[in-house]
C-alpha cells in the first residue's frame, strides 16, 4: 500500500464487497489535462445512457469546475464516468478527425506528437471507437507506420464522481455521499503483497477496475471496467498503462467494457452486449427495425434528404425507456429525462412519422397523472407531470422531481394529443382505456379556471419553477417596459390549448354519446374564445398580449407566443391575420426564423434563452398557424429559413435554439452556447414542417385522409411519403411541383382509406 494509507482504514461491506472511503485511500493519479474554457464536444446516446466527450473522445475535466461541465457518461441522472483520458507517454495525442455521425457511437482518429528523439511526430496512428449499448464499450487500435520498431506507453485514466445531473447544472448541495474504492489494492509496477507468514509474491494486474459511491440514501453505485483484448501491464491509481512495442506496420488492439450498477443491479434498462462488435450490431439491428416502422420521406434534393434522415435517426436515438413504455426524452445533455410538455409536443409533431410515439407518451403520462395534492411537487389531482428525475437529489427529496408537476400546459396538451392520436389511428381501445384520464385532466382544468376564467400558474414549491409555460426561464415574462410580470400568470397560448382541448374532446364525447359533456365543453370553449379576444387584445398594438398578470392586467410585450394560437382557432379571423402579419415584421423575423421576443423590447437579448433567441419548434407551430390561415407563401418562407439554418448545423441537426441575430447575406446562424443537441421538439419540427407543406388532415374514424392544397417550396421539386399509416391503411404518396402548383397522387395503397385531394 502507499505510505500515506491509514494503517486501519474504515471498511464498508456492501453487496459482498469490501470498500474503503476514497478519502482514506489516496490514489496516485496520472496528470489531468484541463481546458480553461468549454471545448467542442461529441455526443452519443442509447436509451437511458448518454455520453459527452471532447473531440478527442476524452473526458478530461477533473471536477465540476473544470473543462466542459456537461462532459461524462450519464445514466439515471448520475455521472458514472467523469474522466476518460487517453495519453501517449503522458501527453495528449494530436487529433486528425472525429465524428458522432452514428448517434450511438463515436469515432476518433489521432496520432502522436513528437516525443523527445525516440518517437517522431505522426508515426503512430490511434483509432478509437466508442459505442453505447446498455454499457460503454471502447476499442483502440494502435498502428506503427514507421519503418522501424517503436516502444512507448499508452495510458487510459478513469474516474467517476457520481454527481447528480442537477449538480452538474449548478445546483448546490449541503451534503453529499462518499466515494468508495475497493479495499483490495491496485498493484503498481514492482509492487509486492503477501499475507502474514507468507513469502512475498508479485501480483498480476487485475482484469477490471471498480469505482463506487454510496449516496446519502444508502444506495451504492458502481462503474465496473473490464479490460478486453490485451490487459494493461500495470496500473498507476486508476490509470491503466500499456507498454507497447510495435514492429513496423504492426497493429495492436486494446479495449474495455464499462457497466454501471446500482445496488448490484444494472443501472441501465438496456441489456448490455459483451463486446463492442455485438453492441454495434445490436444497435444497428434495432435502428433498422425502427426505420421499417416509420414513414419514409425523401425528396429530389440530397441536402434536404440528409436533414430528413438525420431527424429520423435522432428521433430513434431520443427514445427512452420508462418502465414498460418508451417515449422521447427532451434532449441531451441536460434533459435526457421524461418531460410532459416536451414529450407531448414532440409526439404531436411526429404523428405523421410514427403514431406509436404518441400512444406510449399518452399511456406513460397517464400512469403518472396526479393523484394527490402536494405543494412540494406541485402535484394536483388530474394534472400531467412536468419532469421526472431519478438521481440522488430526487431520491433524497432535495428537488421535487419525483415527479415534479410544475407545468401549466402539459395537461391541455395531453388532451389535444389524445384527440389527435385518435384522428390518425382510430384506436378505439386506447381511446377507451384513457377516457378516465381525459375526464380527470379536464376536471383539473375546470377547477383551475374557476376563479379567473383562465388557466394560470403560480409557483408553490420552494424548489419549483417561477415560470411554468414553455418559456420557463426566470426573466422571460416581461411587459412592454421590459419589467417582470407578477403572478398568477395566464399565458395566451395556454388558453388556446384549453380552447382546442375542449373543442376536440367535445367531438369525442359526442361520439361516445356523452352529449352532456359535449354540449358543455363546446359552450365553455365558445365563451373562452369571446373573453380571450376581449381581454388579451392590445388595441394600440393590434396584437395579442403575452399574458395576463396576477391583477388581470395585460403583459403587453410582442412575443412569439401568440403564434401558437393561430392554428387552434381561438382568434377571430381579423385578429389572427393581424398577429400573423406582426410576427413577420423585421423586429420578429430575423431571416432564419421568428424571435421569441421583439428586438424593439427593452428586455431583448439575441443571446437570451427566451428573450430574443429563435426556437425551431416555436417556429414550426407558427408555420402551422400561417398555413391554417391560407398564408402559404409566408409559411413556406418560414419553412425555408429553418431548413437553411438546419443545413448549416453539425450533422444537419436542428439545435434546441439559436441566437436571434439578423441574417445578412452569407452569414451563418449564430449558435446558442449551451443548446441541447439532439433535442426532441427541435427534431420534431422537421416533421411538423413537412406535415405543414403537404397539409395532411387525417380522419381515421371516418376512413378518410384529406390533402388540402399541398405546396412544395421552390427548393424542392418532388417529395415522397412511403409507408404512411392512417388507421389500418398504409399508403405511399407522391408530390410534384410545377411552377406554383403542387400535384399529389396516391402511388400505392394497402387498405380501403379514402384519399381526398383538395386544391
N, C-alpha and C positions, 0 to 999 in steps of 0.2 A: 504494500500500500504506500501511497505517497506520504512523506514525512508530516504533512500538515493534517492528516486524517486523525480525528479523535480516537483514542485507544478503545473506548467503549461507546461507539455511537448508538443513538436510539435506533431500534429496529422495529419495523412495522410489518406485520404478517397479514397479507391480503391475497386472497384467491390462490393460496398455496405457494406464494412467492414471498421472499424477504426483501423489503425495501428499506432504504435509509434516506431521510430527508436530504435533499440535494445540498442544502447549506452546510451539512455536516460531512459532506464527502466532496472536497474540492476536486474539480475535474480539470486537468490540464487541457488547454484548448489551442487549436490552430488559429493563427491570426485571422480576424474577420475584416473583410474589405467593405467599407460602408461609404455610400454616396451621401453628400450633403443635401441633395435635392432629389425629389421623386424622378425616377427614370421611366422610360417607356417599358411597357410590360407585355407579357404573353399570358393568355388566359385559356384554361381548359376546364371543361365541366362534364360531369357524368352523374346524372340523377342528383343525389344529395351531397356529392363531392364537388368542390371546385378548387382550382389551383391557379395562383397568380405568381409569376416569376418575372425576373428581368429578361431582357432579350437574349441573355446567355443561358437561360434556363436555371439560373441561380436564384436563391432567396438569401440575400446577403445581409439584410438588416438584423442586428443583434438585439434590438429592443424595440419597444413601441415608438420610441422617438427617433429611430434610425431608418434611413433608406425610405422606401415607399411603404407606409404602414399597412396597405392592403395586401402586401405580398404574404404568401403562405399557402398551406394546404388546409382547407376547412371542411369540416363535417359537423352537422348538427350545431351550427353557430359557434364552433370551437376550433381554434387553430391547433391542429395536430402536428404541424411542421412549421417552424419559424426560421429554420436555417437549413439550406441545402446548397452547398457551395463547392464547386469543382475548382481545383487548383492544380497546377503543374509546377513542381518544385517551389511551392509556396506562393506562386504568382497566378494572377488571373490569365486564362487563355485569351487569345485575340479572336474576336467574333468575325466570322465570314458571312454567315446568313442564319436566319431563324424564321420559323413560322408556326402559327397555331391554326392553320387553314382548316384542319380536320375538325376542330372544335373540341374533341375529346382527347387530343394529344398535342404534344409539342415536338418540334424537330429543330435541332441546333447543329450547325457545322462551325467548328472553330479550329484554331491551330495554336502553336506555341509561340511565345515571344522568344527573343534571344536570351539564352541562359548562359551567362559567362562565355567561356570559349568552347564549352563542350557540347552545346546544342544550338545549332544555327536557327535563326528565326524561320518559321514556316517550313519546318522539317516534318513535324508530326501533325497528322490530321486526326481530329477528335470529332466523332459524330455521336450526338446524344439523341435518344428518343425516349420520351416520357409519355406514358399512357395512363388514363384513369379508367378503371372498371371495377368499382367496389373496393379498390385499393389503388395505391400508386406504384407503378412499375417504371423502372428505368433500365435501359441498356446503353452501354458506352462502348463504341468501337474505336480503338486506338490503332492508327496505322503509321508506319515509318516509311516516309517517301524519300529518304536519303539513300545513298549508295553504300553506307556503312551501318554497322550495328550501333544503336543508341541505347543509353540507360538513363532512367530518370524516375522520380517518384511522382505518382498521381494520387491526389487525395480527394475525398469527399467528406465534408464536415456537415454533421447533422445537429439539430437542436429542436426542441419543442417547448414553447412556453405555455401552451394550453389556455391562452387567454380567450375570454368571451369576445364575440364579434363586436359587441357594444363597447368593450374596452378599446378595441382597435379603432372604433369610430370616435373615440374621445370621451366616453363616459367614465367618470371617476368611481372608484370603489374604496370603501373604508377598509375592508379586509379582503384577503384572497386566500385561496387554499395553498397547498405547498407542493413544490416539485419534489418528485421522488426519483431515486436511482436504484437499480438492483444492487443488493448488498454484495453479490459476487463481484470481485474486482475485474476490471478490464485489463488484460495483460498488455504491457507495452514491450517494445523490443528489449530483450535481455532481462526481463523481469522473471524472478523465480518465486514460487509459492510452495509451501509444504505444511501439512498439518503437524501438530505436536508429535514428536517422536518419529517422524518420517523424514527420510533424506529428501532434500530439496530436488524438485524436478522442474524443468521449464515447461510451462503450459502452452498449449496451442491457442491462437486467437479464436474466439467464438465465431460461429456462423451467423450470429444475429446480435442486434443491439435492441435494448428496450429503454424508451423514455417514458416517464409516467408522472402523473399528477393526481393528487387527492383533493377534490373540491370541498368547499365548505359544507356541502350536503352529504359528504362522505363517499360520493362516487369516485371510483378510480378510473382514470382514462390513460390509455397506453398507446404509444406508437411503437410497433414492433417491426424492426427492419431485418429482413433475412437476405443474405447475400447469395447471389447465384453466379453461375459460370466459374469465375475464379475468385476464391476467397481473398480478403485482404491479408497482407503479410503481417501487419501489426496495427495496433490502434494507439492513438495519442488522444486520450479523453474520448470524445465522441467523433473523432476524425478517423476514418478508415484510410489506411495507407497501403498502396500497392507499389512494390518495387518492380518496375517493368524493364525488361531488356528485350528489344525488338531487333531482329535481323532486318536487313534491307527489304522493304516492301512486305514485311510481316504485319499481320493484323491480329490483335487480341481483343477479346470481348469481356467486359465486366458488367455487373448488374445487381439489382436487388429488387425486392418487393416490400412495400410498407403497408401493413394492415393497421387499422385503428380499432381499438376495443374500449368499451365502457363496461366496467364491472365484469370483465372477461367475456362479454358478448360483443359481436361485431357492431361497431357504431353505424356503419352504412347499411342501408336497406338492401343494397345490391350484393348478390353473391359474387365474391371475388374469384377470378381465374387464378391459375397457379403461375403462369408465365406471361411475359409481355405479348408473345405471339398469340396465345389463347385470348388474352384480354382484347387485343386489337380485332381478332376475328369475331369475338362476341359482340363488340361494339358495331362493327360493320354489318353483321347479320341483323342486329336489332334495328339499325338505321334503315337497312334495306326493307325490312318488314314495314317500318313506318312509311317509307316512300310509297309502297304499294297500296297503302290505305288512304292516302290523301289525294286531293285534286291536283293533277299535274298541270302547271301553267307554263306556257312558252310563247315566245314571240319571234319575229323575224330579225331581231337585233340582239347580238351576242352580249353586249354590255348590260342590256336590260335583263336578259336571261340570267346573267351572273347575280344580279341583285335578287331576283326571284329565288334562284337556287340557294343562295346564302340564307334568305329568310326561311325557306323550307327547312334547311338544316338547323338553323338557330332555334326554330320552334321545337324541333325534336330535342335539341340539347337542353332547352329550358324546362322541359317536362320533368317533374319531380314527384317522387312517391311520398304519399302521406297516408299511412295505413294501407287500406286496400284500394285507394284511389290514386290517380295520377293527374295532376294539373300543372300549369306553368308557374314556375317561380318568377318573381318580378324582375330580377336582374342581378348580374354579377359585377362587382363583388358584394355590395352592401345589402342587397335584397334577395338573396337566394333563400327564400322562405315563402310560406303561404301568406298571400295577401287577399283581402276581399276585393277592393276596388280594382286593383291591377289585374287580378286573375279574371274578374268578370268582364272588364272591358276587352281584354285580350281574347277571351273566349268568344265574345260577340264579334270581334274583328275577324276571327278565323272560322266562322261557321261555314263559309264557302270552301275552306280548305279541309276541315275535318270537324264534324259536329260532335265527335266523341269528347273533344276537349271541353266543350260546353256542358255535356252531360255529366262528366266526372266533376267539373267545377261546381255545378249546381248541387250534386249529391254531397260532395265534401263539405261545402259551406253550410248546407242544411244540417249536417251532422254536428256542426259546431254552433248552430244558431242559438242565440242567447236564451238561457233557461232560468236565470236568476237576476236579481238586482244587486249590483256590486260596483260601487263608485271607484274602487281602486282599478278595476279592469274596464270600467265604463260599460259593463255588461248590462243589458236590459232585455226583458222578455221579447223574443221575436227578432232581435237585432242581429244583423250579419257582421261577422268579425272584421277587424282591420288587419291584424298581423299576428301570426303565431311564431314564437321563438322557442328553441329547445335547449339553449345554452345554460351555463351555470347561473348566470344572473337572473334568468327567468325562473329556473328551478328554485332559487333561493328567495324569490319574491322581491328582488332588488329592482326589477322592472315588471310592469303589469302584463307582459305579452304572453299570457298562458292560457288562452289568447287574450289580446287586447282588442277592445271593441270601439275605440275612439275614431269612428268614421261616420259621417252623416249621409254619405251617398251609396254605400255598399248595399244597403237594404233595398232601396228602389231599383238599383242596378241589377240586383238578383232577380227581382220581379220582371224587369224588362227582358233579361236573358231567358228566363223561364218561358215567356211567351215567344221570343224569337226562336228558341230551340225547337219548340213545338211546330212553328211555321215551317221550319226546314225539314223536320223529320216525321211529323205526325206520330210521335212516340207516345201513345196514349198511356202506356204502363208507367213511364216516368212521370208524365203529367199527373196521373192519379196519385202516385206514391208521394209526390212533393206538394200536393194540394194543401195538406195541413200546414206545411211550412210557408206556403204562399199566404194563407189566411193569417198566420202569426206575423209575418212580415208586414202585411197591410195593416194589421191592428197596431203594430208598433208605430207605423207612420201616422195613423189616425190619432193615437194618444199624444204623439209629439207635435202634431199640428193643431191640436185642440185650442191652445191658448192664443196663438197669434194668427193661425190660418196658414202658416208656412213652416216648413221643416227647417229647424235651426240646430246649431251645435253650440256647446259651451263646455269647456274642459272641467271635468270633475276630479280626475286623478292627478295627484301632485307630480307623477312621472309621465303624464299623458301629453298629448299634442295640444298646443294652443289653437291651431287651425286644423280643421278636420274634413276639408274638401280635398280635391285632387291637388290644389295648391296648398300644401300643408306646412310650408316653412313659416317661420315666425314673423316675417316682415312683408308678407305679400298682400294682405287685405288692407289696402290703403285708399283714402279718398282722393279727391282731385288736388288737394294740397300736399299729398304725399304722406299724410299722417295716418297712423294706425287706427283702425276702427275697433270699437269695443263691442263685445258680445252681449247676449247670444247673437250669432250671425246667421242670416238666411241668405245663402248663395243663390244667384239667379239660376245657374244650371241645375241645381238640386231640385228646384221647384219644377223645372221642365222634366226631370226624371220622374218626379212624383206624378205629374200630369200624364206622361207616357205610360207609366206603370198602371195607373187607374184605367186609362182607356184600353190598354191591351188586356188587362185582367178582366175588364167588363165583358169583352168578347168571349173569353174562356168561360166565365161564369154563365153567360147566356148559352153557350154550347152544353154546359153541364146542367142546364135547366135551373140554375140559381138566378132567376130573374130579379129577385130582391136585391142581391149583391150587384148584379149587372147594372140595374137602373140607378142604384145608389152611387156606385163608383163613377158612372158616366156623368151624373149630376154634379158630383163633387169635382170632377175634372173640369166641367164647364165653368163652374163657379170659380175655381182656381185660375183658369185662363183669364176671366174677366178681371179679377183682382190683381193678378200679376201684371197685365198690360197697363193697369192704372197705377199701381204702387211702385213698380220698378222702372218706369219710363222717365228718363231725364229729358224734360221738354226742351231746354235750351241747347242740349247736345244732340237731340234727336237720336238717342242711343239708349241702350239698356244699362242700368246700374249693375255694378259687380255684385252688390248685395244690399240687404237692409241690415242696419246695426241693431244693437240692443234696445234702442229707443224707436225703432221703426223708421229711422232716417236713412235715406239713400246713401250708399257708399259710391260716389259718383265717378270713379276713375274709369278710363277707357281701357278695357282689357279684352282678352280673347274669350273669356268665359261665356259671354252671350252667344258665341258661335256654336256652342254645344246645343243650344236651344233650337237652332234653325231647322233641323230635320225632325224635330219631335212634335211640332205643331202647336206649341203654346203661344207663339206670337200671332197677332193679327197679320194679314198679308202685308199691309203697308209698313208695319214696324219691322217685319222680317227683312224686307228689301232694304230698309234703311240701315239695319245692323249689317247686312251683307256688304253694302256699299262702303260703310265706315271701316270695316275690318280690312279692306283692301287699300285704304289710304296709305301714303308713304310713311307715316309715323307708326303704322302697324305692320304692313307688309314690307319685309326687308329685301325681297328678291328671291330668297330661298323659302321663306315661309312667313307666317304671321306671328308677331311677337306676343308674349304673354301680357305685356303692358306697353302702352303707348310711349314712344320716345319723347313725347312732349310732357310727360308726367314728371314732377319733381323727384319722384322715387325711382325713376327709370335708371336701370343699370344693365348694359348689354351683357354683362357677366353675371347678373343676378339670377339665382335659381328659378324664381318665379316672377321677377320684376323686370323683364326685358329680354330674356332668352327666348329661343324658339324650340318647341317640342313637336316632334313628328306626330305623335298620337293626337295632340291637340289640333293640329292642322288637318289630319285625316278626318276627324269629326266635323271640322268646319267645312271641308271639301264635300262631305256627305250633305251638309246643310245647303251649300250653294247649289249642288246638283238637284236637291229636292225642290228648290225654288225655280228650276229651269235655267239657272245661270251656268250653263255648261262650259262656255269659254272660260269663265272665271274659275270654275272648279278645275278645269284642265291646266290652267296656268299654275295653280297651286300644286297640282299633281306633278307638273314638270319641274317646278322649283325643288320639290322634295326629292325627286329622283335624281336631279342634277347634283344635289347635295350628297345623296347616298352614294352615288358613283365615285365620289372623291374620297370616301372614307376607307380606312383599312379594311380589307376583305369585302368591300362593298356592303358594309353593315351599318344600318342607321343607328346613330347613338341615341341615348336617352334624351339628350337635348344638346343644343349648340348655342353659341353666343349670338346675340341679336344684332351684330354689326351689319351695316349695309353691304349688299352685294354690288360690287363695282367692277365692271369689265371681267378680267380673268382671275380676280382674287378668289381664294378658296374660302369655304365656310370656316369660321373660327371655332376651334374645339373648346368645349367647356372642360375645365381642368379635371374634374373627378366624375365625369358622366359614366353611368353603368353601360357596359357593352360586353356581351349581348344583353339587351333589355327587352322585356316581353312586349309591352304595348308599342314600343318603337318598331320592333319586328312585325307585330300585328298590323301596324299601319300600312305596310306594304300590301297586305291582302285586302284591307279595307279600301285602299285607294283603287286597287284593281276591281273590287266589287262596285265601286263608285262609277268607273268608266263604262263597265258593261251593263250596270244597273239591273241586276237580277232581283226580282221580287217573288220569293217563294210562297206558295200556299199549299203545302203538302196535304193538309186536311182535305182540301178540295181537288187534290191531284193535279195541281196546276203550277206552272212556272211562267211568270210574265217577264219579258225582257223589254224594257221601255227605253226607246231611243238611245241605244248604245252609241258611244262616241269615243273612238281612239284618238289619242293626241297625235300631233303631226310627227312626233319622233318614232311612232310605231305604225307599221302598215298592216300587220297581221297579228292576231292573238288567238291562242287555242287553249281551251279548258278540256282536259281529259279526266275521266273518272269522277266527274261531278255528281254528287249524290243529293237528290231531293226526294224525301220519303224513301220508298224502296227502289226507286228508279236510279239507274246510273246512265249518264249521257256524256257525250263529247260535243262541245260547241266550238264553232269556228267564226271568228270575227275578222272582217277585212275592210280597210278604209279606202275609199276612193274620193279624193278631194275632201269635202266637208261632210261626206256621208259615210256611215259605217254600216255594213250589211252583216247579218248573222244567219248562220244556217246550223241545223242540227246534223252533225256528221255521223252520229251513232247514238242509239238509244236502246237500253235494256230495261224494259218496263213500259207501262202504259201512261206515263205522265203526259199531260197536255202542255205543250210549249207554245205560248202566245207571244209573238214578236210584234211590238207596237212601235211605229215610227213617230 
